[in-house]
């Protein structure tokens, strides 16, 4: 189905000729292919519409995938949790499954924008923006998530570290492809997580710093079996503090090891100075503080608090 863009009351702000409403994913991909890179996928529109209004994005048509069937569900399949490509932030926050088995994602989604934005914007869209401080990117990176991307050539699965490609760039071309789902392993009994956000106000502001951490512990031996620490924006894209993670793996749960992990994350982060968001040294210092706070909280939630 196609609409002339001039029929929309807000069309005078945007230079787009057609607004397309496909009924299936295959039809949506065909529409994108027909425009040969001059059409843009849109679902919630909370990122695309402002860019069009600011002339940061120019296309001939919008392909609205918000009504595609089977992409708005959250479900568990085996040990995997699957989010459809149209799952909103609000739906993520409200999901009992996410709150119980991926709490760090619920915490991150709850801090996105405002209630209106959370009701419209999708988790997949937040990922597709490629922003180094996107509120759901860090939790999903810490959860070792992967995305399924559909094109006219078929589907491919991309792990999140390879999905982010720097400078607001991702592996998904939103003019030719669609993110159909996001998947990650559900957290188990001896795993804990934490999400932290540093910003000038609670809502409607880009974060100065976002951290998500997940730990897997052996409660009998009181050791850390595995850990994931995702931070942004301290690099051109969402970032895993791999040196800090290596320090934690196999280590005893202790204040000393948490302090060392914070120091390592401080050293490997490379934030840029900003008149608005603070100096690079300030942000590096806050990386150290956040990593330590996040680990203390995640370890406590995993049932192995630091004495």
N, C-alpha and C positions, 0 to 999 in steps of 0.2 A: 504494500500500500504506500502511496506517495502523496505528500501534501506540498503545495506551494508555500515557500517559507514566508511570503508576504502576508499569509493569512494569520500568522501568529502575532499577538499583540506586542511582543517584545522583539519582533523581527527587525525593526528599524535600527537596533543596536548592533546587528550582526549581518555580515555579508555572506550569506549562504543561500543557494538557489533552491535546494530540495531537502525535504525532511522525510526519510524513508522508514517504514515500520514493517520489517520482515516478520514472518510467522514462524520460521524455523532457522536454526543455525546455518544450515546449508544455504538457505535463501539470503541470509545476511552476508555470508561470505561471497556469494555470487554478486551481490550489490557492490561490495567493496572492490571486487575484482573488476567489475564493469567500469568503475571510476578511475582505475589504474593509479591509486595513490592520492586521489583528489577527494576522497570521502573519509569521514572520521567516525569511528565507533563512539557511541554515547549511551550511557545507561542512566546513572543518577544525574550526570551533568554538572556536578559541583566543582569539577576541575575544568572541564572542556568549555562550558559556557563563559566563565570569566575570561579565559584565554581568548576566545573569539571576540568578546567585547573589547579587550585591550589590544586587539590585532596582533596578538602573539601567536595566533594560529589562523591559517587561512585555508579553507577547503570549499569545494563546490556543494557538498551534500553531507548531511548527518544521517548515520544509520543507527536508529534507536533500537537497541537489543533488549530493552527493559521488559518486553512481554514474551521473550523466548521461553518455551516450556522446559521444566526440569532443571533450571539453573538457579533457583532460589531456595534450595534445600540445604540443610545442615544434617549430616548423617554420619554414623559410624559403620565402617565395614572392616571387620576383623579388628586389628589394633590401630587402624587408620581412621582419622576424622577427615571428612570431605566437605568442603565449603563450595557450593556452586558459585559460578562467576558473577551471579547477580545478588548474592547475599549482602545485605546492607550492614552498616556498623551497628545500627540499633538492633537488628535481628541477632547479630553476633553477641551483643551484650546481654540480650534477653535469653539466650539459649542456655538451658540448664546443662547440656552436654559440654558446651564450651566453658562455662564457669567451673564445672567440676573437673574436667580433664584437660583444659588448656586455659587456665585462669589468666595467664599473662596476656593472652590475646583479648579476652574480655576487658581486662583493665586498660589495654591500649586503645581498643575500639571506643571505650567510654570517654576517652579524652579527645576524640576527633571533633573539631569544629564546635558546632552547636547542635541542639536537638533536631533542628530542621535539616542540617547537613547530615547528621547521623541517620536520619530517616530516609534520605534520598541517596546519599553516597554509598558506594559499594567497597568492600574490602579489596576486590580485584582492581578496581579503579585506583584505590590508594596505592597499591603496588605498582600499577602501570605508570603512575606519575613519575616514578623513579626518584622521588625527593629523598635526599639523604637523612631527613628527620621525620619521615612519614610515621605516624603513630602505630600503624599495624605492621609496618615493614620489620621493625626491630623484634617484636614478639614472634613473628613468623620465621625470621632468620634464626632466632634462638631455638625455635621448635624444629629446625631442619626441614622446613616445608619445601614443597615443589609445586610448580604450576603446570597445568595442561593447557597448551596453546593450539588452537585449531586454525587451519588455513585451507585453501582450496586443494592443497597437496596432501592433506591429512592432519593428524595430530602428533604433537611431540611433547615430551615431559622435560621440564628444565628445573634443576635444583636452584634454590634461591641465590646461593653465592654466584652462580653463573648467570642468573636472570638479571641482576643489577650490573650495569656495564659502565657506570660513571656518568657524571654530568647530566643527571635527569634522563639518562638513557637506559632502556631495558631491552631484553631479548624479544619482547612482543611488539610488533609493528601494528599500532592501533589503526592504521589506515588499510591494513590488509589482513589482520588476524584478530582473533577473539580469545581471551582467557576464559576457558569454560569451567575450570575448577581449580581449587587449591587443596592440597592434602598434606597431612603431617601425622606423626604418631601421637596417640593419646598419652598423657602423662600418667604414670603408675603410682603405686602406693608410696614408694620411697623416693619420689621425685618432687621437687619444689620449684617454685618460680616466683619472679618478682618483676614488676614494671615500675619505672620511675620516670618522671618528667620534670624538667626545669624550664619554666617559662615566666614571662612578666605578669601574666594573668592566667586564670584557669581555663578560659575558653576563647575561641576565635583569635588565636595567635600562633605563629610558628614557634616551635620549641627551640630553646637555646640548647638543650640536651635531652636526649631520650635514651633510656637504657632498658634492656630486657635480659634477664638471666634465667637459666634453667640448670638445676643441679640434680644429679642422681647419686644417692648415697647408699652406703652399706651401714645400716643402723647398729649392727652387732659389732663390727670392727671400728665403727665411727670414722670411716674414710669416705672420700669423695671419689666415686667411680668415674664420673664424667661431668663435664660442665660446659655450658655455652653462654657466651657473653656477647651480646649485640649492642652496638652503640652508634648514635648518630646525633648531629652531623659533625663528625670528627675526621671525615674523609670525603671525597667526592661522591661516595655512595654509602648505603648502609654497611656497617663494618663489624666484623667479628674480631674480638681481641684474642687472637690465637695464642700469643705468648702467655697471656694470663691464664687461658684455658689449660695449657700444657702444665703450668705450675700446679694447678688444682688437681689434675687427674692422678688418682692413686694416693693422694696426700691425706694425712689425718685432718679431721675437722678441728681447726684451731684458729685462734686470733692471728697468730703469726702468718699462717698460710693465706688468710684473707687479706692481710696487710700487704703481703708480697704480691698477690694478684692485682691489687689496686695499683701498686707501684709499676708493675709490668704494663698494665693498661695505660697508665699515664705516659710511659715511654713510647709506646707504639701508636698512640693516637696523634693525628696531625691536623688539628682544627685550624681554621683561618680566623684572623682577627676581623672584627666588624664594629663599626661605630655604634650600630643598633644593638647587636647581640653580645658584645663583649670581646675582650682580647683573647688571643690564642692561649696565653698562659693561664688566664682565668678558666677557660673551658677545659684545658688539660688538668688543672687542679680539681675541677668539679668531676671530671672523669674518674679520678682516683677516689674521690668521696663517694660518688654514685656506685661504683663497682663494689666498694666495701659495704655500703648500705644494702645494695641489692643482694649480695651474697649472704649477708647475715640474715636477711629476711627470707630468702629462698631456702637456706639451710634449716631455718626454724620451721618453715612450712613442710619441709621434707621429713621432719621428725628428728632432726639431728642438730639442735641449736648449738652455737658456740658458747662454751662455758664462760 
